Amino acid sequence: MLLGCGIFLWTAFRQAARNDVRLEAGKPLVDEERDDKVLVWPDLVYTELICLVLASAVLVIWAVVLPAPLESPANPAGPPNPSKAPWYFLGLQEMLVYFDPWMAGVILPVMIITGLIAMPYFDTNPKGNGYYTFRERPFAISVWLFGFLILWVVLIVFGVFLRGPNWNFFGPFAYWDANMQVPLTNVMMSDYFWNPKDLLGFGWSYALPKNPFIREISGIVFTAAWVFILPPLLARTVMRKMCMQLGTFRFYVMAFHLVIMAMLPLKMALRWLLTLKYFIYLPEYNLNL
């Protein structure tokens, strides 16, 4: 998968760079200068059939030669360590480090998938349709690459290569020590808000209020501002021109997807830098974010 992503990404950007240079110079696209045409039938179909047969033969030989015996039956008393999902689900498993299952397993994947599907429809720019280009549609392409590469492929790489025993984070060439103990200092946003003196070394120090909503007021305000105030702020500042081009409804639907998608790398950075566990921690109502 990684090799395929690299090859296709390099090919697409290479073609896009060539087309962008030609368009800037007033020349036709690369494909428009080619006179050779290849018929779908029989040329393309025969080529695909040959590739299918060769790829199937390679996979069959690989499956026969590669020593991959079945493991012992599952034993709930002694699960493997680390216990990993199939590679294509490791992105979801990595998300569970930063969010609860309802968010990591439902909300974020749905928003990422629907955002990637809808991004070409959000962007009303008619250019770049049917040919490779980046300069003519930088926003749509950048957002799509962010959602696919950063929010999916990178998380799969983390889960496959960098998560070891006890789901600890290891370097690419580090030894996977099953006995390594990593201290878990899970800190909530409410702890930073009410007691920054003990955590950061400055500010005030108050006991956490007993009322859960008052206790979590900082996380509630932050989340509400991130989801409901940030899109209008973008519409009035850096994305004002885009808001006028797309229209209010289309822009806010797009912006809502963007802020939800951006919440994942934000939470990852805060988790690594400040050991922040939750923005909102309401175990009384089984609601954590």
Contacts in CASP RR format, 6 or more apart in sequence:
PFRMAT RR
TARGET T0000
AUTHOR 0000-0000-0000
METHOD contacts of the structure
MODEL  1
MLLGCGIFLWTAFRQAARNDVRLEAGKPLVDEERDDKVLVWPDLVYTELI
CLVLASAVLVIWAVVLPAPLESPANPAGPPNPSKAPWYFLGLQEMLVYFD
PWMAGVILPVMIITGLIAMPYFDTNPKGNGYYTFRERPFAISVWLFGFLI
LWVVLIVFGVFLRGPNWNFFGPFAYWDANMQVPLTNVMMSDYFWNPKDLL
GFGWSYALPKNPFIREISGIVFTAAWVFILPPLLARTVMRKMCMQLGTFR
FYVMAFHLVIMAMLPLKMALRWLLTLKYFIYLPEYNLNL
1 87 0 8 1.000
1 153 0 8 1.000
1 156 0 8 1.000
2 153 0 8 1.000
2 157 0 8 1.000
5 149 0 8 1.000
5 153 0 8 1.000
9 149 0 8 1.000
12 132 0 8 1.000
13 134 0 8 1.000
15 30 0 8 1.000
15 132 0 8 1.000
16 132 0 8 1.000
16 133 0 8 1.000
16 134 0 8 1.000
16 135 0 8 1.000
17 134 0 8 1.000
18 30 0 8 1.000
18 132 0 8 1.000
19 29 0 8 1.000
19 30 0 8 1.000
19 131 0 8 1.000
19 132 0 8 1.000
19 133 0 8 1.000
20 133 0 8 1.000
20 134 0 8 1.000
20 135 0 8 1.000
20 136 0 8 1.000
22 28 0 8 1.000
22 29 0 8 1.000
22 30 0 8 1.000
23 29 0 8 1.000
23 133 0 8 1.000
23 135 0 8 1.000
23 136 0 8 1.000
24 135 0 8 1.000
29 131 0 8 1.000
31 131 0 8 1.000
38 44 0 8 1.000
81 165 0 8 1.000
81 166 0 8 1.000
81 178 0 8 1.000
82 163 0 8 1.000
82 164 0 8 1.000
82 165 0 8 1.000
82 166 0 8 1.000
82 167 0 8 1.000
84 90 0 8 1.000
84 93 0 8 1.000
84 159 0 8 1.000
84 160 0 8 1.000
84 163 0 8 1.000
85 92 0 8 1.000
85 93 0 8 1.000
87 156 0 8 1.000
87 160 0 8 1.000
88 156 0 8 1.000
90 155 0 8 1.000
90 156 0 8 1.000
90 158 0 8 1.000
90 159 0 8 1.000
90 160 0 8 1.000
90 163 0 8 1.000
91 152 0 8 1.000
91 155 0 8 1.000
91 156 0 8 1.000
91 158 0 8 1.000
91 159 0 8 1.000
92 104 0 8 1.000
92 105 0 8 1.000
92 109 0 8 1.000
93 159 0 8 1.000
94 155 0 8 1.000
94 156 0 8 1.000
94 158 0 8 1.000
94 159 0 8 1.000
94 163 0 8 1.000
95 103 0 8 1.000
95 104 0 8 1.000
95 105 0 8 1.000
95 108 0 8 1.000
95 109 0 8 1.000
95 155 0 8 1.000
95 264 0 8 1.000
96 104 0 8 1.000
96 105 0 8 1.000
97 167 0 8 1.000
97 271 0 8 1.000
98 104 0 8 1.000
98 264 0 8 1.000
98 267 0 8 1.000
98 268 0 8 1.000
98 271 0 8 1.000
99 108 0 8 1.000
99 264 0 8 1.000
99 267 0 8 1.000
99 289 0 8 1.000
100 288 0 8 1.000
100 289 0 8 1.000
103 289 0 8 1.000
107 260 0 8 1.000
108 260 0 8 1.000
108 261 0 8 1.000
108 263 0 8 1.000
108 264 0 8 1.000
111 257 0 8 1.000
111 260 0 8 1.000
111 261 0 8 1.000
112 147 0 8 1.000
112 151 0 8 1.000
112 152 0 8 1.000
112 261 0 8 1.000
114 257 0 8 1.000
115 257 0 8 1.000
115 261 0 8 1.000
116 144 0 8 1.000
116 147 0 8 1.000
116 148 0 8 1.000
118 253 0 8 1.000
118 254 0 8 1.000
118 257 0 8 1.000
119 140 0 8 1.000
119 143 0 8 1.000
119 144 0 8 1.000
119 254 0 8 1.000
120 140 0 8 1.000
122 140 0 8 1.000
122 246 0 8 1.000
122 250 0 8 1.000
122 253 0 8 1.000
122 254 0 8 1.000
123 137 0 8 1.000
123 139 0 8 1.000
123 140 0 8 1.000
123 246 0 8 1.000
124 245 0 8 1.000
124 246 0 8 1.000
124 250 0 8 1.000
125 136 0 8 1.000
125 137 0 8 1.000
125 140 0 8 1.000
127 133 0 8 1.000
127 136 0 8 1.000
127 137 0 8 1.000
128 136 0 8 1.000
128 137 0 8 1.000
134 141 0 8 1.000
139 242 0 8 1.000
143 258 0 8 1.000
146 261 0 8 1.000
147 261 0 8 1.000
150 265 0 8 1.000
151 261 0 8 1.000
151 264 0 8 1.000
151 265 0 8 1.000
158 169 0 8 1.000
161 172 0 8 1.000
162 169 0 8 1.000
162 170 0 8 1.000
162 171 0 8 1.000
162 172 0 8 1.000
163 169 0 8 1.000
163 170 0 8 1.000
164 170 0 8 1.000
164 176 0 8 1.000
165 176 0 8 1.000
165 177 0 8 1.000
165 178 0 8 1.000
165 180 0 8 1.000
166 178 0 8 1.000
166 180 0 8 1.000
166 182 0 8 1.000
168 180 0 8 1.000
168 182 0 8 1.000
170 176 0 8 1.000
185 275 0 8 1.000
186 275 0 8 1.000
186 277 0 8 1.000
187 199 0 8 1.000
187 274 0 8 1.000
187 275 0 8 1.000
187 276 0 8 1.000
187 277 0 8 1.000
188 216 0 8 1.000
188 276 0 8 1.000
188 277 0 8 1.000
188 278 0 8 1.000
188 281 0 8 1.000
189 216 0 8 1.000
189 218 0 8 1.000
189 219 0 8 1.000
189 222 0 8 1.000
189 276 0 8 1.000
189 278 0 8 1.000
189 279 0 8 1.000
189 280 0 8 1.000
189 281 0 8 1.000
190 208 0 8 1.000
190 215 0 8 1.000
190 216 0 8 1.000
190 217 0 8 1.000
190 218 0 8 1.000
190 219 0 8 1.000
190 281 0 8 1.000
191 199 0 8 1.000
191 208 0 8 1.000
192 199 0 8 1.000
192 200 0 8 1.000
192 218 0 8 1.000
192 274 0 8 1.000
192 276 0 8 1.000
193 217 0 8 1.000
193 218 0 8 1.000
193 219 0 8 1.000
194 206 0 8 1.000
194 207 0 8 1.000
194 208 0 8 1.000
194 209 0 8 1.000
194 215 0 8 1.000
194 218 0 8 1.000
195 204 0 8 1.000
195 205 0 8 1.000
195 206 0 8 1.000
195 207 0 8 1.000
195 208 0 8 1.000
196 202 0 8 1.000
196 203 0 8 1.000
196 204 0 8 1.000
196 205 0 8 1.000
197 203 0 8 1.000
197 204 0 8 1.000
197 205 0 8 1.000
198 205 0 8 1.000
208 215 0 8 1.000
209 215 0 8 1.000
212 282 0 8 1.000
212 284 0 8 1.000
212 285 0 8 1.000
213 220 0 8 1.000
216 280 0 8 1.000
216 281 0 8 1.000
216 282 0 8 1.000
219 279 0 8 1.000
219 280 0 8 1.000
220 280 0 8 1.000
222 279 0 8 1.000
223 279 0 8 1.000
223 280 0 8 1.000
223 289 0 8 1.000
226 259 0 8 1.000
226 263 0 8 1.000
227 256 0 8 1.000
227 259 0 8 1.000
227 260 0 8 1.000
230 255 0 8 1.000
230 259 0 8 1.000
231 251 0 8 1.000
231 252 0 8 1.000
231 255 0 8 1.000
231 256 0 8 1.000
231 258 0 8 1.000
231 259 0 8 1.000
234 243 0 8 1.000
234 255 0 8 1.000
235 243 0 8 1.000
235 248 0 8 1.000
235 251 0 8 1.000
235 252 0 8 1.000
235 255 0 8 1.000
239 251 0 8 1.000
239 255 0 8 1.000
242 251 0 8 1.000
243 251 0 8 1.000
246 254 0 8 1.000
267 276 0 8 1.000
267 279 0 8 1.000
270 276 0 8 1.000
271 277 0 8 1.000
278 288 0 8 1.000
278 289 0 8 1.000
279 289 0 8 1.000
280 287 0 8 1.000
280 288 0 8 1.000
280 289 0 8 1.000
281 288 0 8 1.000
282 288 0 8 1.000
END
